[in-house]
Amino acid sequence: MEKFRGNFKYSIDNKGRFMLPNEIKKIVISNKIEEFIILPGFSQTYKYLFVLPYYFAKRIEDKLESLKFFDTKAQKIYTYFFGNSFKLSLDGQGRLRIPQKVIDNMAIGNDIIVTGEGDFMKIWLPNDYDEMIKKEMSFNDNALNDLLKYVNEKYDI
């Protein structure tokens, strides 16, 4: 499957809906992706949401399912994943609707940044995205170099 790529600024309407970027919508349509799972991100520093195609979320769910009963830490991840996620479907105009509870919990305003993240997407609060790029991916303070070194050492890329 072609990967989700790019970053796009969008507005959400008063019902919490936003259009998928055309580049992403083409991939969604060509791969017949109809459902997504939305889930809060794992950062304590930045606010974002994961937007996982259902087939991708299902792979995670299946792995969690085999762990949850006997492992109390895995149970917490299972609770986090299922207790904070919502299933979304594209409407007829190619929009996704962020549930109001998620909008309230994340303090989402009118604007969002949608980023392609390979097999999934993220929805960022614009200030958090800008701050993350500035602090975590800057060449000026070697942050990006440190990330590249970490990935290279951990995954032998």
Residue pairs with C-beta under 8 A, 6 or more apart in sequence:
1 27
1 31
1 119
2 27
2 30
2 31
3 27
3 116
3 118
3 119
4 24
4 27
4 116
4 117
4 118
4 119
4 120
4 121
5 23
5 116
5 118
6 21
6 23
6 24
6 115
6 116
7 113
7 114
7 115
7 116
7 129
8 21
8 23
8 24
8 113
8 114
8 115
9 111
9 112
9 113
9 126
10 18
10 19
10 21
10 111
10 112
10 113
10 114
11 18
11 110
11 111
11 112
12 18
12 98
12 103
12 108
12 110
12 111
12 112
15 97
16 97
16 98
16 99
16 100
16 103
16 108
17 91
17 95
17 96
17 97
17 98
18 95
18 96
18 98
18 112
18 114
19 25
19 93
19 94
19 95
20 28
20 90
20 94
20 95
20 96
20 114
21 114
23 116
24 114
24 116
24 121
25 94
27 33
28 53
28 90
31 53
33 53
33 54
33 55
34 54
34 89
34 90
35 53
35 54
35 87
35 88
35 89
36 51
36 52
36 53
36 54
36 57
36 87
36 88
36 89
36 90
36 96
37 50
37 51
37 52
37 54
37 57
37 85
37 86
37 87
37 88
38 49
38 50
38 51
38 52
38 85
38 86
38 88
38 96
38 98
38 99
38 102
38 123
39 49
39 50
39 52
39 57
39 81
39 84
39 85
39 86
40 48
40 49
40 50
40 84
40 102
40 105
40 106
41 47
41 48
41 49
41 50
41 122
45 132
46 124
46 125
46 128
46 129
46 131
46 132
47 106
47 107
47 124
47 125
47 128
48 122
48 123
48 124
48 125
48 128
48 129
49 98
49 102
49 106
49 122
49 123
50 120
50 121
50 122
51 88
51 96
51 114
51 120
51 121
51 122
51 123
52 60
52 119
52 120
53 119
53 120
54 87
56 119
56 120
57 85
60 81
61 81
61 82
64 74
64 77
64 78
64 81
67 74
67 78
68 74
68 75
68 78
69 75
86 99
86 102
88 96
88 97
88 98
89 96
90 96
91 97
98 108
98 123
102 108
106 125
107 125
108 125
109 125
111 126
112 123
112 124
112 125
112 126
113 123
113 124
113 125
113 126
113 129
114 121
114 122
114 123
114 124
115 121
115 122
115 124
115 129
124 132
135 143
136 143
136 144
136 147
137 143
137 144
137 147
138 144
139 145
151 157
